[in-house]
Amino acid sequence: MEAQFEAMEGRLEELQEASAQPEIIADVPRWQKILKEIAQLEPAVGAFRAYRQLQEEIEQAREMQSDPDMGEMAEEELKVLLPREEKEREQLRLFLIPRDPNDDRSVVMEIRPGAGGEEAALFASLLLRMYQRYAERHGFLFEAVDISDTELGGVKEAVFTLSGNGAFSRMKYESGVHRIQRVPVTEAGGRIHTSTATVAVLPEAEDVEVEIRQEDIRIDTYRASGHGGQYINRTDSAVRITHMPSGLVVTCQDEKSQLKNKEKAMKVLKSRLYDLYRAEKDAAYAQNRKAQVGSGERNERIRTYNFPQGRVTDHRAGLTLYKIDSILDGEMDEIIDALIMDEQAEKLKQLSL
């Protein structure tokens, strides 16, 4: 393990030296890339240097054990230092876990009703609000791309972005089928129904990663419609982009400006293409978006929101929390942190094999 951290330390020192060279500072994209790698390496190297200092202190205490005057003090010091050594060594192992290269990215998220008709659409609107509130709490910028409402206030489809460093590292765990159990607001009877909504989370692609040729896309414009079709734009500001080689279609009608709608739609298209190319290159991500959302059937759920009992259960983490209102208000960190810890434990287990 020490050899791996020594290699990181050498790389960090090399990058820090390079980042101060005038010719590299003048090359802004290259300089920014170096600064990003420095930021990624600094926590691991800092922890390793602290661990190395701790080992030196332990070695000094052991040498003092044989001294008649200092032996007792050394014993007491070792009682404190040795447990710290084990704890810090375990923390170091976390830095060796393979890092998801997309973790620092912003995200494109898509929510669609699954099984359950209008109740599923209303549930989709609850999830949309939950992610909006979560974004507010964490300083992520929420931007709607294409949100289609039903007459009763549900959501037929919601496509939006959450921009901010590390958004994907938190939101990637939301991919899958979410299930709700409650008495539908559309029914007068007291029967509890189960409905679902699907969530897909895609890392936002950078321009240099996905090249879209102009001849490969068709751009159509039309008049935007709002809630239940009651509002109609006077200009053709809504944009539909079709990527003909892949068959992907993206629409955006959130902005009054056709140009802004086109920019947002292109951002989503690039992210979908990036995800598609990533799936083709990496067998572990084969059919990634399909695997994320499944078919929306009730038995594919990753999380259940049970209103009669006021509980939310994440079936992957085996975690149940009896605070459904606060979770739907965006207080999701306890669930996400549990999922991160489970993933880290599994990866540590793989490192030990």
Solvent accessible surface area in square Angstrom, and as a share of the most:
residue,aa,sasa,rsa
1,M,55,0.24
2,E,59,0.27
3,A,74,0.57
4,Q,97,0.43
5,F,0,0.00
6,E,94,0.42
7,A,70,0.54
8,M,41,0.18
9,E,20,0.09
10,G,37,0.35
11,R,95,0.35
12,L,3,0.02
13,E,87,0.39
14,E,99,0.44
15,L,6,0.03
16,Q,75,0.33
17,E,122,0.55
18,A,18,0.14
19,S,18,0.12
20,A,74,0.58
21,Q,65,0.29
22,P,102,0.64
23,E,112,0.50
24,I,6,0.03
25,I,73,0.37
26,A,82,0.63
27,D,63,0.33
28,V,76,0.43
29,P,99,0.63
30,R,129,0.47
31,W,75,0.26
32,Q,106,0.47
33,K,152,0.64
34,I,17,0.09
35,L,69,0.34
36,K,98,0.42
37,E,53,0.24
38,I,15,0.08
39,A,61,0.48
40,Q,72,0.32
41,L,27,0.13
42,E,78,0.35
43,P,75,0.47
44,A,6,0.05
45,V,0,0.00
46,G,38,0.36
47,A,31,0.24
48,F,4,0.02
49,R,95,0.35
50,A,54,0.42
51,Y,2,0.01
52,R,83,0.30
53,Q,92,0.41
54,L,1,0.00
55,Q,62,0.27
56,E,87,0.39
57,E,54,0.24
58,I,4,0.02
59,E,90,0.41
60,Q,106,0.47
61,A,1,0.01
62,R,117,0.43
63,E,115,0.51
64,M,52,0.23
65,Q,71,0.32
66,S,99,0.64
67,D,54,0.28
68,P,133,0.83
69,D,128,0.66
70,M,69,0.31
71,G,10,0.10
72,E,143,0.64
73,M,118,0.53
74,A,0,0.00
75,E,80,0.36
76,E,94,0.42
77,E,67,0.30
78,L,10,0.05
79,K,133,0.56
80,V,96,0.55
81,L,8,0.04
82,L,65,0.33
83,P,81,0.51
84,R,105,0.38
85,E,39,0.18
86,E,113,0.51
87,K,141,0.60
88,E,44,0.20
89,R,87,0.32
90,E,68,0.30
91,Q,90,0.40
92,L,1,0.01
93,R,63,0.23
94,L,52,0.26
95,F,81,0.34
96,L,31,0.16
97,I,21,0.11
98,P,89,0.56
99,R,122,0.45
100,D,23,0.12
101,P,112,0.71
102,N,4,0.02
103,D,22,0.11
104,D,29,0.15
105,R,36,0.13
106,S,21,0.13
107,V,0,0.00
108,V,0,0.00
109,M,0,0.00
110,E,1,0.01
111,I,0,0.00
112,R,72,0.26
113,P,39,0.25
114,G,28,0.27
115,A,21,0.16
116,G,33,0.32
117,G,55,0.53
118,E,56,0.25
119,E,10,0.05
120,A,0,0.00
121,A,6,0.04
122,L,19,0.09
123,F,1,0.00
124,A,0,0.00
125,S,28,0.18
126,L,46,0.23
127,L,0,0.00
128,L,17,0.08
129,R,115,0.42
130,M,0,0.00
131,Y,0,0.00
132,Q,62,0.28
133,R,65,0.24
134,Y,0,0.00
135,A,1,0.00
136,E,112,0.50
137,R,104,0.38
138,H,69,0.31
139,G,66,0.63
140,F,24,0.10
141,L,106,0.53
142,F,47,0.19
143,E,52,0.23
144,A,14,0.11
145,V,1,0.01
146,D,11,0.06
147,I,49,0.25
148,S,33,0.21
149,D,33,0.17
150,T,18,0.11
151,E,151,0.68
152,L,114,0.57
153,G,47,0.45
154,G,0,0.00
155,V,3,0.02
156,K,121,0.51
157,E,45,0.20
158,A,0,0.00
159,V,5,0.03
160,F,0,0.00
161,T,2,0.01
162,L,0,0.00
163,S,29,0.18
164,G,24,0.23
165,N,127,0.65
166,G,14,0.13
167,A,0,0.00
168,F,10,0.04
169,S,29,0.19
170,R,45,0.17
171,M,0,0.00
172,K,37,0.16
173,Y,25,0.10
174,E,0,0.00
175,S,19,0.12
176,G,3,0.03
177,V,3,0.02
178,H,0,0.00
179,R,42,0.15
180,I,1,0.00
181,Q,32,0.14
182,R,29,0.11
183,V,59,0.34
184,P,5,0.03
185,V,103,0.59
186,T,67,0.39
187,E,62,0.28
188,A,117,0.91
189,G,41,0.39
190,G,67,0.64
191,R,159,0.58
192,I,98,0.50
193,H,54,0.24
194,T,35,0.20
195,S,2,0.01
196,T,0,0.00
197,A,0,0.00
198,T,15,0.09
199,V,0,0.00
200,A,0,0.00
201,V,1,0.00
202,L,0,0.00
203,P,0,0.00
204,E,34,0.15
205,A,12,0.09
206,E,83,0.37
207,D,107,0.55
208,V,136,0.78
209,E,69,0.31
210,V,4,0.02
211,E,150,0.67
212,I,27,0.14
213,R,130,0.47
214,Q,122,0.54
215,E,117,0.52
216,D,23,0.12
217,I,15,0.07
218,R,120,0.44
219,I,58,0.29
220,D,45,0.23
221,T,59,0.34
222,Y,60,0.23
223,R,137,0.50
224,A,5,0.04
225,S,50,0.32
226,G,32,0.30
227,H,130,0.58
228,G,33,0.32
229,G,42,0.40
230,Q,158,0.70
231,Y,117,0.45
232,I,94,0.48
233,N,17,0.09
234,R,216,0.79
235,T,86,0.50
236,D,64,0.33
237,S,3,0.02
238,A,0,0.00
239,V,1,0.00
240,R,84,0.31
241,I,0,0.00
242,T,15,0.09
243,H,10,0.04
244,M,97,0.43
245,P,88,0.56
246,S,44,0.28
247,G,50,0.49
248,L,38,0.19
249,V,69,0.40
250,V,4,0.02
251,T,33,0.19
252,C,0,0.00
253,Q,36,0.16
254,D,73,0.38
255,E,46,0.21
256,K,169,0.72
257,S,41,0.27
258,Q,85,0.38
259,L,119,0.59
260,K,111,0.47
261,N,0,0.00
262,K,73,0.31
263,E,101,0.45
264,K,22,0.09
265,A,0,0.00
266,M,38,0.17
267,K,65,0.27
268,V,0,0.00
269,L,0,0.00
270,K,39,0.17
271,S,0,0.00
272,R,21,0.08
273,L,1,0.00
274,Y,34,0.13
275,D,2,0.01
276,L,69,0.34
277,Y,78,0.30
278,R,30,0.11
279,A,12,0.09
280,E,128,0.57
281,K,178,0.75
282,D,56,0.29
283,A,94,0.73
284,A,92,0.71
285,Y,70,0.26
286,A,58,0.45
287,Q,126,0.56
288,N,16,0.08
289,R,68,0.25
290,K,137,0.58
291,A,81,0.63
292,Q,27,0.12
293,V,31,0.18
294,G,35,0.33
295,S,81,0.52
296,G,1,0.01
297,E,89,0.40
298,R,103,0.37
299,N,123,0.63
300,E,72,0.32
301,R,83,0.30
302,I,23,0.12
303,R,0,0.00
304,T,1,0.00
305,Y,0,0.00
306,N,11,0.06
307,F,65,0.27
308,P,74,0.47
309,Q,106,0.47
310,G,20,0.20
311,R,48,0.17
312,V,1,0.00
313,T,20,0.11
314,D,0,0.00
315,H,63,0.28
316,R,97,0.35
317,A,25,0.19
318,G,67,0.65
319,L,43,0.21
320,T,54,0.31
321,L,19,0.10
322,Y,151,0.57
323,K,90,0.38
324,I,12,0.06
325,D,112,0.58
326,S,31,0.20
327,I,0,0.00
328,L,15,0.08
329,D,37,0.19
330,G,1,0.01
331,E,85,0.38
332,M,1,0.00
333,D,49,0.25
334,E,85,0.38
335,I,2,0.01
336,I,0,0.00
337,D,60,0.31
338,A,25,0.19
339,L,11,0.05
340,I,39,0.20
341,M,133,0.59
342,D,69,0.36
343,E,59,0.27
344,Q,62,0.28
345,A,59,0.46
346,E,82,0.37
347,K,61,0.26
348,L,23,0.11
349,K,118,0.50
350,Q,100,0.45
351,L,77,0.38
352,S,77,0.49
353,L,162,0.80
